[in-house]
């Protein structure tokens, strides 16, 4: 199991780190306080490329980003 915590520093992009982790992941459990459209896109990509039931994302969507469905 690889447990990673990411800080919420505004100017640091997390996408490269998250993509790298997701490439080798067999299961994803993610608790996210706020998620943007690009974050939703990453989660959707994971869900498309991994077996059903291998992910448990829990997130709150930013109101300014508009409605998003995972």
PyMOL Python script that loads the backbone (N, CA, C, O; Angstrom):
from pymol import cmd

cmd.read_pdbstr("""\
ATOM      1  N   UNK A   1       0.844  -1.163   0.000  1.00  0.00           N
ATOM      2  CA  UNK A   1       0.000   0.000   0.000  1.00  0.00           C
ATOM      3  C   UNK A   1       0.895   1.233   0.000  1.00  0.00           C
ATOM      4  O   UNK A   1       1.882   1.298   0.733  1.00  0.00           O
ATOM      5  N   UNK A   2       0.544   2.192  -0.815  1.00  0.00           N
ATOM      6  CA  UNK A   2       1.265   3.458  -0.893  1.00  0.00           C
ATOM      7  C   UNK A   2       0.311   4.560  -0.479  1.00  0.00           C
ATOM      8  O   UNK A   2      -0.634   4.873  -1.203  1.00  0.00           O
ATOM      9  N   UNK A   3       0.551   5.143   0.670  1.00  0.00           N
ATOM     10  CA  UNK A   3      -0.297   6.208   1.192  1.00  0.00           C
ATOM     11  C   UNK A   3       0.384   7.539   0.938  1.00  0.00           C
ATOM     12  O   UNK A   3       1.524   7.740   1.356  1.00  0.00           O
ATOM     13  N   UNK A   4      -0.302   8.454   0.255  1.00  0.00           N
ATOM     14  CA  UNK A   4       0.271   9.760  -0.068  1.00  0.00           C
ATOM     15  C   UNK A   4      -0.646  10.867   0.429  1.00  0.00           C
ATOM     16  O   UNK A   4      -1.864  10.792   0.272  1.00  0.00           O
ATOM     17  N   UNK A   5      -0.063  11.879   1.022  1.00  0.00           N
ATOM     18  CA  UNK A   5      -0.792  13.082   1.401  1.00  0.00           C
ATOM     19  C   UNK A   5      -0.238  14.235   0.574  1.00  0.00           C
ATOM     20  O   UNK A   5       0.977  14.357   0.419  1.00  0.00           O
ATOM     21  N   UNK A   6      -1.101  15.069   0.050  1.00  0.00           N
ATOM     22  CA  UNK A   6      -0.686  16.226  -0.736  1.00  0.00           C
ATOM     23  C   UNK A   6      -1.188  17.480  -0.044  1.00  0.00           C
ATOM     24  O   UNK A   6      -2.347  17.556   0.362  1.00  0.00           O
ATOM     25  N   UNK A   7      -0.306  18.466   0.087  1.00  0.00           N
ATOM     26  CA  UNK A   7      -0.713  19.718   0.715  1.00  0.00           C
ATOM     27  C   UNK A   7      -1.572  20.527  -0.252  1.00  0.00           C
ATOM     28  O   UNK A   7      -1.693  20.199  -1.433  1.00  0.00           O
ATOM     29  N   UNK A   8      -2.149  21.565   0.271  1.00  0.00           N
ATOM     30  CA  UNK A   8      -3.068  22.373  -0.542  1.00  0.00           C
ATOM     31  C   UNK A   8      -2.433  23.681  -1.003  1.00  0.00           C
ATOM     32  O   UNK A   8      -3.123  24.688  -1.163  1.00  0.00           O
ATOM     33  N   UNK A   9      -1.125  23.665  -1.216  1.00  0.00           N
ATOM     34  CA  UNK A   9      -0.450  24.874  -1.671  1.00  0.00           C
ATOM     35  C   UNK A   9      -1.016  25.279  -3.028  1.00  0.00           C
ATOM     36  O   UNK A   9      -0.942  24.509  -3.986  1.00  0.00           O
ATOM     37  N   UNK A  10      -1.564  26.447  -3.114  1.00  0.00           N
ATOM     38  CA  UNK A  10      -2.328  26.905  -4.271  1.00  0.00           C
ATOM     39  C   UNK A  10      -1.565  26.871  -5.586  1.00  0.00           C
ATOM     40  O   UNK A  10      -2.149  26.532  -6.616  1.00  0.00           O
ATOM     41  N   UNK A  11      -0.307  27.205  -5.587  1.00  0.00           N
ATOM     42  CA  UNK A  11       0.426  27.358  -6.837  1.00  0.00           C
ATOM     43  C   UNK A  11       1.172  26.097  -7.277  1.00  0.00           C
ATOM     44  O   UNK A  11       1.878  26.119  -8.285  1.00  0.00           O
ATOM     45  N   UNK A  12       1.028  25.029  -6.553  1.00  0.00           N
ATOM     46  CA  UNK A  12       1.692  23.773  -6.912  1.00  0.00           C
ATOM     47  C   UNK A  12       0.703  22.894  -7.659  1.00  0.00           C
ATOM     48  O   UNK A  12      -0.377  22.602  -7.146  1.00  0.00           O
ATOM     49  N   UNK A  13       1.058  22.472  -8.858  1.00  0.00           N
ATOM     50  CA  UNK A  13       0.189  21.577  -9.609  1.00  0.00           C
ATOM     51  C   UNK A  13       0.408  20.141  -9.141  1.00  0.00           C
ATOM     52  O   UNK A  13       1.546  19.682  -9.047  1.00  0.00           O
ATOM     53  N   UNK A  14      -0.664  19.448  -8.853  1.00  0.00           N
ATOM     54  CA  UNK A  14      -0.577  18.084  -8.361  1.00  0.00           C
ATOM     55  C   UNK A  14      -0.741  17.048  -9.465  1.00  0.00           C
ATOM     56  O   UNK A  14      -0.481  15.864  -9.248  1.00  0.00           O
ATOM     57  N   UNK A  15      -1.165  17.481 -10.635  1.00  0.00           N
ATOM     58  CA  UNK A  15      -1.494  16.540 -11.707  1.00  0.00           C
ATOM     59  C   UNK A  15      -0.371  15.559 -12.040  1.00  0.00           C
ATOM     60  O   UNK A  15      -0.640  14.361 -12.126  1.00  0.00           O
ATOM     61  N   UNK A  16       0.877  16.005 -12.232  1.00  0.00           N
ATOM     62  CA  UNK A  16       1.940  15.029 -12.555  1.00  0.00           C
ATOM     63  C   UNK A  16       2.118  13.968 -11.466  1.00  0.00           C
ATOM     64  O   UNK A  16       2.287  12.789 -11.779  1.00  0.00           O
ATOM     65  N   UNK A  17       2.083  14.371 -10.200  1.00  0.00           N
ATOM     66  CA  UNK A  17       2.224  13.415  -9.098  1.00  0.00           C
ATOM     67  C   UNK A  17       1.066  12.432  -9.079  1.00  0.00           C
ATOM     68  O   UNK A  17       1.269  11.231  -8.901  1.00  0.00           O
ATOM     69  N   UNK A  18      -0.145  12.937  -9.261  1.00  0.00           N
ATOM     70  CA  UNK A  18      -1.325  12.074  -9.232  1.00  0.00           C
ATOM     71  C   UNK A  18      -1.341  11.113 -10.408  1.00  0.00           C
ATOM     72  O   UNK A  18      -1.677   9.941 -10.239  1.00  0.00           O
ATOM     73  N   UNK A  19      -0.987  11.580 -11.585  1.00  0.00           N
ATOM     74  CA  UNK A  19      -0.940  10.698 -12.752  1.00  0.00           C
ATOM     75  C   UNK A  19       0.076   9.573 -12.546  1.00  0.00           C
ATOM     76  O   UNK A  19      -0.188   8.420 -12.886  1.00  0.00           O
ATOM     77  N   UNK A  20       1.213   9.911 -11.998  1.00  0.00           N
ATOM     78  CA  UNK A  20       2.249   8.914 -11.742  1.00  0.00           C
ATOM     79  C   UNK A  20       1.759   7.852 -10.760  1.00  0.00           C
ATOM     80  O   UNK A  20       1.979   6.660 -10.976  1.00  0.00           O
ATOM     81  N   UNK A  21       1.108   8.270  -9.700  1.00  0.00           N
ATOM     82  CA  UNK A  21       0.578   7.321  -8.721  1.00  0.00           C
ATOM     83  C   UNK A  21      -0.518   6.446  -9.320  1.00  0.00           C
ATOM     84  O   UNK A  21      -0.579   5.247  -9.048  1.00  0.00           O
ATOM     85  N   UNK A  22      -1.381   7.045 -10.133  1.00  0.00           N
ATOM     86  CA  UNK A  22      -2.513   6.310 -10.698  1.00  0.00           C
ATOM     87  C   UNK A  22      -2.085   5.274 -11.729  1.00  0.00           C
ATOM     88  O   UNK A  22      -2.771   4.268 -11.914  1.00  0.00           O
ATOM     89  N   UNK A  23      -0.960   5.505 -12.403  1.00  0.00           N
ATOM     90  CA  UNK A  23      -0.483   4.547 -13.408  1.00  0.00           C
ATOM     91  C   UNK A  23      -0.243   3.163 -12.812  1.00  0.00           C
ATOM     92  O   UNK A  23      -0.582   2.151 -13.424  1.00  0.00           O
ATOM     93  N   UNK A  24       0.330   3.125 -11.643  1.00  0.00           N
ATOM     94  CA  UNK A  24       0.651   1.842 -11.025  1.00  0.00           C
ATOM     95  C   UNK A  24      -0.358   1.376  -9.998  1.00  0.00           C
ATOM     96  O   UNK A  24      -0.143   0.352  -9.350  1.00  0.00           O
ATOM     97  N   UNK A  25      -1.438   2.090  -9.833  1.00  0.00           N
ATOM     98  CA  UNK A  25      -2.411   1.762  -8.793  1.00  0.00           C
ATOM     99  C   UNK A  25      -3.322   0.613  -9.193  1.00  0.00           C
ATOM    100  O   UNK A  25      -3.729   0.498 -10.349  1.00  0.00           O
ATOM    101  N   UNK A  26      -3.635  -0.231  -8.224  1.00  0.00           N
ATOM    102  CA  UNK A  26      -4.640  -1.272  -8.420  1.00  0.00           C
ATOM    103  C   UNK A  26      -5.933  -0.882  -7.727  1.00  0.00           C
ATOM    104  O   UNK A  26      -6.998  -1.412  -8.044  1.00  0.00           O
ATOM    105  N   UNK A  27      -5.842   0.037  -6.791  1.00  0.00           N
ATOM    106  CA  UNK A  27      -7.003   0.525  -6.047  1.00  0.00           C
ATOM    107  C   UNK A  27      -6.751   1.977  -5.692  1.00  0.00           C
ATOM    108  O   UNK A  27      -5.617   2.379  -5.432  1.00  0.00           O
ATOM    109  N   UNK A  28      -7.826   2.763  -5.684  1.00  0.00           N
ATOM    110  CA  UNK A  28      -7.724   4.186  -5.365  1.00  0.00           C
ATOM    111  C   UNK A  28      -8.777   4.548  -4.338  1.00  0.00           C
ATOM    112  O   UNK A  28      -9.971   4.374  -4.580  1.00  0.00           O
ATOM    113  N   UNK A  29      -8.345   5.047  -3.199  1.00  0.00           N
ATOM    114  CA  UNK A  29      -9.228   5.616  -2.189  1.00  0.00           C
ATOM    115  C   UNK A  29      -8.808   7.065  -2.042  1.00  0.00           C
ATOM    116  O   UNK A  29      -7.707   7.354  -1.574  1.00  0.00           O
ATOM    117  N   UNK A  30      -9.687   7.981  -2.442  1.00  0.00           N
ATOM    118  CA  UNK A  30      -9.336   9.401  -2.424  1.00  0.00           C
ATOM    119  C   UNK A  30     -10.400  10.197  -1.682  1.00  0.00           C
ATOM    120  O   UNK A  30     -11.587  10.109  -1.997  1.00  0.00           O
ATOM    121  N   UNK A  31      -9.971  10.968  -0.702  1.00  0.00           N
ATOM    122  CA  UNK A  31     -10.841  11.903  -0.004  1.00  0.00           C
ATOM    123  C   UNK A  31     -10.318  13.290  -0.328  1.00  0.00           C
ATOM    124  O   UNK A  31      -9.201  13.642   0.050  1.00  0.00           O
ATOM    125  N   UNK A  32     -11.120  14.073  -1.024  1.00  0.00           N
ATOM    126  CA  UNK A  32     -10.690  15.370  -1.531  1.00  0.00           C
ATOM    127  C   UNK A  32     -11.644  16.443  -1.022  1.00  0.00           C
ATOM    128  O   UNK A  32     -12.859  16.327  -1.181  1.00  0.00           O
ATOM    129  N   UNK A  33     -11.092  17.489  -0.408  1.00  0.00           N
ATOM    130  CA  UNK A  33     -11.939  18.558   0.121  1.00  0.00           C
ATOM    131  C   UNK A  33     -12.558  19.373  -1.006  1.00  0.00           C
ATOM    132  O   UNK A  33     -13.750  19.678  -0.970  1.00  0.00           O
ATOM    133  N   UNK A  34     -11.764  19.724  -1.995  1.00  0.00           N
ATOM    134  CA  UNK A  34     -12.244  20.502  -3.137  1.00  0.00           C
ATOM    135  C   UNK A  34     -11.634  19.918  -4.400  1.00  0.00           C
ATOM    136  O   UNK A  34     -10.459  19.552  -4.407  1.00  0.00           O
ATOM    137  N   UNK A  35     -12.408  19.828  -5.459  1.00  0.00           N
ATOM    138  CA  UNK A  35     -11.883  19.272  -6.701  1.00  0.00           C
ATOM    139  C   UNK A  35     -12.282  20.177  -7.866  1.00  0.00           C
ATOM    140  O   UNK A  35     -13.403  20.681  -7.922  1.00  0.00           O
ATOM    141  N   UNK A  36     -11.361  20.369  -8.776  1.00  0.00           N
ATOM    142  CA  UNK A  36     -11.602  21.205  -9.959  1.00  0.00           C
ATOM    143  C   UNK A  36     -11.970  20.303 -11.138  1.00  0.00           C
ATOM    144  O   UNK A  36     -11.979  19.079 -11.014  1.00  0.00           O
ATOM    145  N   UNK A  37     -12.267  20.911 -12.265  1.00  0.00           N
ATOM    146  CA  UNK A  37     -12.592  20.125 -13.462  1.00  0.00           C
ATOM    147  C   UNK A  37     -11.436  19.209 -13.859  1.00  0.00           C
ATOM    148  O   UNK A  37     -11.660  18.065 -14.252  1.00  0.00           O
ATOM    149  N   UNK A  38     -10.208  19.702 -13.760  1.00  0.00           N
ATOM    150  CA  UNK A  38      -9.067  18.849 -14.121  1.00  0.00           C
ATOM    151  C   UNK A  38      -8.926  17.683 -13.142  1.00  0.00           C
ATOM    152  O   UNK A  38      -8.519  16.588 -13.530  1.00  0.00           O
ATOM    153  N   UNK A  39      -9.260  17.918 -11.883  1.00  0.00           N
ATOM    154  CA  UNK A  39      -9.248  16.831 -10.905  1.00  0.00           C
ATOM    155  C   UNK A  39     -10.304  15.788 -11.207  1.00  0.00           C
ATOM    156  O   UNK A  39     -10.050  14.590 -11.088  1.00  0.00           O
ATOM    157  N   UNK A  40     -11.482  16.234 -11.594  1.00  0.00           N
ATOM    158  CA  UNK A  40     -12.548  15.317 -11.988  1.00  0.00           C
ATOM    159  C   UNK A  40     -12.110  14.517 -13.215  1.00  0.00           C
ATOM    160  O   UNK A  40     -12.375  13.318 -13.304  1.00  0.00           O
ATOM    161  N   UNK A  41     -11.439  15.180 -14.160  1.00  0.00           N
ATOM    162  CA  UNK A  41     -10.957  14.492 -15.366  1.00  0.00           C
ATOM    163  C   UNK A  41      -9.971  13.377 -15.000  1.00  0.00           C
ATOM    164  O   UNK A  41     -10.024  12.296 -15.586  1.00  0.00           O
ATOM    165  N   UNK A  42      -9.077  13.624 -14.046  1.00  0.00           N
ATOM    166  CA  UNK A  42      -8.135  12.594 -13.599  1.00  0.00           C
ATOM    167  C   UNK A  42      -8.867  11.403 -12.989  1.00  0.00           C
ATOM    168  O   UNK A  42      -8.553  10.251 -13.287  1.00  0.00           O
ATOM    169  N   UNK A  43      -9.841  11.690 -12.138  1.00  0.00           N
ATOM    170  CA  UNK A  43     -10.605  10.611 -11.514  1.00  0.00           C
ATOM    171  C   UNK A  43     -11.394   9.818 -12.549  1.00  0.00           C
ATOM    172  O   UNK A  43     -11.455   8.590 -12.478  1.00  0.00           O
ATOM    173  N   UNK A  44     -11.993  10.509 -13.503  1.00  0.00           N
ATOM    174  CA  UNK A  44     -12.749   9.821 -14.548  1.00  0.00           C
ATOM    175  C   UNK A  44     -11.839   8.927 -15.382  1.00  0.00           C
ATOM    176  O   UNK A  44     -12.228   7.817 -15.745  1.00  0.00           O
ATOM    177  N   UNK A  45     -10.635   9.395 -15.688  1.00  0.00           N
ATOM    178  CA  UNK A  45      -9.688   8.590 -16.463  1.00  0.00           C
ATOM    179  C   UNK A  45      -9.332   7.322 -15.697  1.00  0.00           C
ATOM    180  O   UNK A  45      -9.269   6.238 -16.276  1.00  0.00           O
ATOM    181  N   UNK A  46      -9.101   7.460 -14.407  1.00  0.00           N
ATOM    182  CA  UNK A  46      -8.802   6.282 -13.594  1.00  0.00           C
ATOM    183  C   UNK A  46      -9.961   5.296 -13.646  1.00  0.00           C
ATOM    184  O   UNK A  46      -9.758   4.097 -13.837  1.00  0.00           O
ATOM    185  N   UNK A  47     -11.166   5.801 -13.477  1.00  0.00           N
ATOM    186  CA  UNK A  47     -12.336   4.931 -13.475  1.00  0.00           C
ATOM    187  C   UNK A  47     -12.536   4.220 -14.813  1.00  0.00           C
ATOM    188  O   UNK A  47     -13.007   3.083 -14.848  1.00  0.00           O
ATOM    189  N   UNK A  48     -12.181   4.882 -15.907  1.00  0.00           N
ATOM    190  CA  UNK A  48     -12.309   4.275 -17.235  1.00  0.00           C
ATOM    191  C   UNK A  48     -11.287   3.163 -17.470  1.00  0.00           C
ATOM    192  O   UNK A  48     -11.568   2.209 -18.194  1.00  0.00           O
ATOM    193  N   UNK A  49     -10.115   3.279 -16.867  1.00  0.00           N
ATOM    194  CA  UNK A  49      -9.019   2.359 -17.182  1.00  0.00           C
ATOM    195  C   UNK A  49      -8.796   1.274 -16.126  1.00  0.00           C
ATOM    196  O   UNK A  49      -7.899   0.446 -16.282  1.00  0.00           O
ATOM    197  N   UNK A  50      -9.581   1.262 -15.074  1.00  0.00           N
ATOM    198  CA  UNK A  50      -9.420   0.259 -14.022  1.00  0.00           C
ATOM    199  C   UNK A  50     -10.735  -0.484 -13.808  1.00  0.00           C
ATOM    200  O   UNK A  50     -11.805   0.000 -14.178  1.00  0.00           O
ATOM    201  N   UNK A  51     -10.637  -1.643 -13.216  1.00  0.00           N
ATOM    202  CA  UNK A  51     -11.822  -2.478 -13.042  1.00  0.00           C
ATOM    203  C   UNK A  51     -12.849  -1.799 -12.126  1.00  0.00           C
ATOM    204  O   UNK A  51     -12.482  -1.039 -11.230  1.00  0.00           O
ATOM    205  N   UNK A  52     -14.132  -2.079 -12.358  1.00  0.00           N
ATOM    206  CA  UNK A  52     -15.188  -1.510 -11.512  1.00  0.00           C
ATOM    207  C   UNK A  52     -14.977  -1.893 -10.043  1.00  0.00           C
ATOM    208  O   UNK A  52     -14.591  -3.019  -9.732  1.00  0.00           O
ATOM    209  N   UNK A  53     -15.231  -0.954  -9.165  1.00  0.00           N
ATOM    210  CA  UNK A  53     -15.069  -1.192  -7.738  1.00  0.00           C
ATOM    211  C   UNK A  53     -13.656  -0.990  -7.232  1.00  0.00           C
ATOM    212  O   UNK A  53     -13.391  -1.217  -6.052  1.00  0.00           O
ATOM    213  N   UNK A  54     -12.736  -0.567  -8.096  1.00  0.00           N
ATOM    214  CA  UNK A  54     -11.347  -0.392  -7.666  1.00  0.00           C
ATOM    215  C   UNK A  54     -11.071   1.027  -7.182  1.00  0.00           C
ATOM    216  O   UNK A  54      -9.932   1.364  -6.861  1.00  0.00           O
ATOM    217  N   UNK A  55     -12.109   1.859  -7.129  1.00  0.00           N
ATOM    218  CA  UNK A  55     -11.908   3.245  -6.686  1.00  0.00           C
ATOM    219  C   UNK A  55     -13.036   3.664  -5.756  1.00  0.00           C
ATOM    220  O   UNK A  55     -14.182   3.237  -5.899  1.00  0.00           O
ATOM    221  N   UNK A  56     -12.678   4.511  -4.802  1.00  0.00           N
ATOM    222  CA  UNK A  56     -13.639   5.071  -3.874  1.00  0.00           C
ATOM    223  C   UNK A  56     -13.344   6.560  -3.721  1.00  0.00           C
ATOM    224  O   UNK A  56     -12.781   6.972  -2.707  1.00  0.00           O
ATOM    225  N   UNK A  57     -13.715   7.377  -4.713  1.00  0.00           N
ATOM    226  CA  UNK A  57     -13.459   8.812  -4.572  1.00  0.00           C
ATOM    227  C   UNK A  57     -14.574   9.503  -3.791  1.00  0.00           C
ATOM    228  O   UNK A  57     -15.757   9.232  -4.000  1.00  0.00           O
ATOM    229  N   UNK A  58     -14.182  10.391  -2.895  1.00  0.00           N
ATOM    230  CA  UNK A  58     -15.117  11.220  -2.143  1.00  0.00           C
ATOM    231  C   UNK A  58     -14.614  12.646  -2.283  1.00  0.00           C
ATOM    232  O   UNK A  58     -13.482  12.944  -1.901  1.00  0.00           O
ATOM    233  N   UNK A  59     -15.452  13.543  -2.833  1.00  0.00           N
ATOM    234  CA  UNK A  59     -14.978  14.897  -3.105  1.00  0.00           C
ATOM    235  C   UNK A  59     -16.095  15.910  -2.972  1.00  0.00           C
ATOM    236  O   UNK A  59     -17.278  15.578  -3.050  1.00  0.00           O
ATOM    237  N   UNK A  60     -15.695  17.144  -2.770  1.00  0.00           N
ATOM    238  CA  UNK A  60     -16.587  18.285  -2.797  1.00  0.00           C
ATOM    239  C   UNK A  60     -16.193  19.105  -4.013  1.00  0.00           C
ATOM    240  O   UNK A  60     -15.011  19.375  -4.222  1.00  0.00           O
ATOM    241  N   UNK A  61     -17.161  19.500  -4.809  1.00  0.00           N
ATOM    242  CA  UNK A  61     -16.878  20.227  -6.043  1.00  0.00           C
ATOM    243  C   UNK A  61     -16.912  21.731  -5.782  1.00  0.00           C
ATOM    244  O   UNK A  61     -17.796  22.228  -5.085  1.00  0.00           O
ATOM    245  N   UNK A  62     -15.938  22.453  -6.350  1.00  0.00           N
ATOM    246  CA  UNK A  62     -15.914  23.912  -6.224  1.00  0.00           C
ATOM    247  C   UNK A  62     -17.130  24.515  -6.921  1.00  0.00           C
ATOM    248  O   UNK A  62     -17.379  24.197  -8.084  1.00  0.00           O
ATOM    249  N   UNK A  63     -17.894  25.375  -6.247  1.00  0.00           N
ATOM    250  CA  UNK A  63     -19.077  25.982  -6.895  1.00  0.00           C
ATOM    251  C   UNK A  63     -18.718  26.752  -8.157  1.00  0.00           C
ATOM    252  O   UNK A  63     -19.506  26.770  -9.103  1.00  0.00           O
ATOM    253  N   UNK A  64     -17.557  27.386  -8.201  1.00  0.00           N
ATOM    254  CA  UNK A  64     -17.184  28.186  -9.370  1.00  0.00           C
ATOM    255  C   UNK A  64     -16.885  27.317 -10.583  1.00  0.00           C
ATOM    256  O   UNK A  64     -16.882  27.809 -11.712  1.00  0.00           O
ATOM    257  N   UNK A  65     -16.636  26.036 -10.363  1.00  0.00           N
ATOM    258  CA  UNK A  65     -16.330  25.140 -11.474  1.00  0.00           C
ATOM    259  C   UNK A  65     -17.597  24.631 -12.147  1.00  0.00           C
ATOM    260  O   UNK A  65     -17.525  24.022 -13.215  1.00  0.00           O
ATOM    261  N   UNK A  66     -18.732  24.866 -11.553  1.00  0.00           N
ATOM    262  CA  UNK A  66     -19.985  24.387 -12.119  1.00  0.00           C
ATOM    263  C   UNK A  66     -20.202  22.923 -11.792  1.00  0.00           C
ATOM    264  O   UNK A  66     -19.345  22.282 -11.185  1.00  0.00           O
ATOM    265  N   UNK A  67     -21.350  22.393 -12.194  1.00  0.00           N
ATOM    266  CA  UNK A  67     -21.666  21.005 -11.872  1.00  0.00           C
ATOM    267  C   UNK A  67     -20.761  20.030 -12.614  1.00  0.00           C
ATOM    268  O   UNK A  67     -20.493  20.193 -13.804  1.00  0.00           O
ATOM    269  N   UNK A  68     -20.304  19.033 -11.905  1.00  0.00           N
ATOM    270  CA  UNK A  68     -19.453  17.987 -12.482  1.00  0.00           C
ATOM    271  C   UNK A  68     -19.934  16.648 -11.974  1.00  0.00           C
ATOM    272  O   UNK A  68     -20.327  16.525 -10.814  1.00  0.00           O
ATOM    273  N   UNK A  69     -19.908  15.663 -12.815  1.00  0.00           N
ATOM    274  CA  UNK A  69     -20.220  14.313 -12.396  1.00  0.00           C
ATOM    275  C   UNK A  69     -19.010  13.434 -12.577  1.00  0.00           C
ATOM    276  O   UNK A  69     -18.330  13.497 -13.602  1.00  0.00           O
ATOM    277  N   UNK A  70     -18.744  12.625 -11.592  1.00  0.00           N
ATOM    278  CA  UNK A  70     -17.651  11.671 -11.683  1.00  0.00           C
ATOM    279  C   UNK A  70     -18.269  10.401 -12.169  1.00  0.00           C
ATOM    280  O   UNK A  70     -17.572   9.402 -12.343  1.00  0.00           O
TER     281      UNK A  70
END
""", "prot")
cmd.dss("prot")
cmd.show_as("cartoon", "prot")
cmd.util.cbc("prot")
cmd.orient("prot")
